Amino acid sequence: MKKIITLVIVSALGGIFTLGAYKLMFEEEKPIIASSPETQATFLPTRNVGNLMYSNEAPDFTAAAENTVNAVVHVKNVTMSSGETSFQDFFYGRRSPHPQVGTGSGVIINADGYIITNNHVIKNAQELSVTLNNNKTYNAELIGADAKTDIALLKIEADTELPFVTFSDSDNAKIGEWVLAVGNPFNLTSTVTAGIISAKSRDLSGASTQSFIQTDAAVNPGNSGGALVNTNGELVGINTAISSQTGSYIGYSFAVPSNIAKKVIEDIMEYGNVQNGILGIQGGDLNSDLAEQLDIDETEGVYVGSVVEGSGADKAGLQKGDIIKEIDNKEVSKFSDLTGHLNAKRPNDIVRLKLSRDGELKTVSVTLAKNDTYVMPLVGRVKNTSQADLKKFKAKNGVKITQLNDEYAGYWEKNGVVKGCIITAINDEPVYSIDDVKNLIKNRSSYDALRIELINIDGEIERYNFR
């Protein structure tokens, strides 16, 4: 037995020796893989170490917040509502109106108690009250409002001078600049959130009528009408809207630029309404697809599709096909850039436009005109008439149709009503200007018929009755 065990051990040792000798003599040598010191070193915070040394240079919001919170107020709006018509109303009669309370924010803009807020915050108000940050409450008077810009002006009578926020030039606000949003979300007292300006000249309507400042400062229901301020505590904008499917903040908020808000309230205080300076063009944003259709190389700017007859643009020589590149030395890449600048202007203000025409740049000065057009329900756009227009149709008064409503254009044209025809009366009242048209439409109940008297292309007087 011992001999057998010895033989097995000797055989095993012989096999090990033979295998080792084979590997040593015949197998190719391979390198050992290991982590290199250089690879590990790339994870060291090289340049970041330097940046950390300057962390104390991050913006300090405390002074701006202290200067703003006491000038931002809580606005309460009491309206009378009957609610939506229900099935029970048909059996038991319509329920009597009951008070409904809405809330928002506002910004004190001078020591005398003038307050800016949003039009939608005070819309249809039966009672308005304002609560300051010190919990004092005052009745508020509505001085005026503008639905187009969503800006309203209130006034309270306080027993002392009030803290207020000063305006900054919103044209000078930069993308990436830090801002604070101050308001009363969810009926809380003044709340401050911080963010940056994400974009400028944002249009949410799709009709190029708006020019908001976009930020990522958290804004929620109740913030409407509150302040958007820079790190100096100066008013950059009035917080107005959020982009959300839930109704609460998810990343983007929008503010009316301070230049527009300031101009609107100055107009309300001086004239009682907003004075809009009209350039007098119709057009749209340029992009690659449109540039290809028009066979041009430009992809940025506002393409002039048509020029309104008798407007400032017409008198300055603007033409169809012009591309507006700048206004008052400010770049215009889309229509809302143009809209935002013009919304801070009045009739008779002069703006300088840089145009591209047939590949050549030229600069022209345009005197803005008062808006003499109005979009009339069912009909389309109308404007004040000239004596030549009235003489042509043998009319004593009226407004001129300049563009037919797209939905009803076929109906009107079939009855001989085209661009250039004259509307002489609405609801049996003669009209002499678009102001007459606005007032008659505004004072008309939604249940009333709309009666229109006009002169068609053949010079015949016709009357139409819409319900």
Salt bridges, closest charged atoms under 4 A:
GLU27 OE2 - LYS23 NZ 3.19
ASP89 OD2 - ARG94 NH1 2.99
ASP89 OD1 - ARG95 NE 3.66
ASP150 OD2 - HIS120 ND1 2.69
GLU157 OE2 - LYS155 NZ 3.08
ASP171 OD2 - LYS330 NZ 3.95
GLU266 OE1 - ARG346 NH2 3.16
ASP267 OD2 - LYS263 NZ 2.95
ASP267 OD1 - ARG346 NE 2.51
GLU298 OE1 - LYS325 NZ 3.02
GLU309 OE1 - LYS400 NZ 3.66
ASP322 OD1 - ARG357 NE 2.71
GLU326 OE1 - LYS354 NZ 3.84
ASP328 OD2 - HIS341 NE2 2.68
ASP328 OD2 - LYS345 NZ 3.99
ASP337 OD1 - LYS334 NZ 3.44
ASP372 OD2 - LYS383 NZ 3.96
ASP389 OD1 - LYS400 NZ 3.57
ASP428 OD2 - ARG451 NE 3.27
GLU453 OE1 - ARG463 NH2 2.98
